[in-house]
Amino acid sequence: MPIYTRMGDTGQTVTLSGKKVYKDDAQVEAYGSVDELNALLGVAISFTSHDDVLALLRKIQKELFLIGAELAMGKTPAKKINPAHISSLEAEIDKIEEELPRLANFLVPGGSKTASLLHLSRTVCRRAERRVVTLSRKSSINPDIIKYLNRLGDLLFVLARYENRKQRIEELVWEGK
């Protein structure tokens, strides 16, 4: 089967549930933003030289596929993302934060290439979260997806800080001037 189907030539697509919608539909925006985040994490993975970060990001990519599938399907009785996924992200955040200096100011995103990509991933994650919230206001979705994306944004922030720390790159503090 060729990669092109010509079905999208009219600005519409078919969701996993078989429903035909416009490509700017809230459902497509939500799972499309999650897909964009997943692709960006793939770029970050290609830059990291730390096996622990690589393994964690690969695990997250697999979970983002679950989220994308759940969002693309629409209403599903089997929720793929659950509180255990959220607890796992929280445990990772807690573990990484133990190795970081306490934060008292806002940070300017940047540093190493990997940290910069993780900061960018964080902002894409926050957008994906907003798109899922928009979808949740018009459709019934698994509320754990919103919690997961919220926690993932936090994790990506601490991972960016962790990458900079491991590479001995000083964080740039925003001084508000």
SULQUI-V348949 format. One line per field, one symbol per residue. ss: DSSP state (~ for helix, > for strand, _ for the rest). burial: + if it has 16 or more other C-alpha atoms within 10 Angstrom, else -. A space follows every 50 residues. Layout:
ss->???
burial->???
//
This chain:
ss->______~~~~_>>>_____>>>___~~~~~~~~~~~~~~~~~~~~~~___ ~~~~~~~~~~~~~~~~~~~~~~~_________~~~~~~~~~~~~~~~___ ______>>____~~~~~~~~~~~~~~~~~~~~~~~~______~~~~~~~~ ~~~~~~~~~~~~~~~~_____>>____
burial->------------+-+------++--++++++++++-++-+++-++--+-- --++--+--++-++++++++++++-----++---++--++--+---+--- --------++++-++++++++++++++++++++-++----++-+++++++ +++++++++++++++-----+------
//
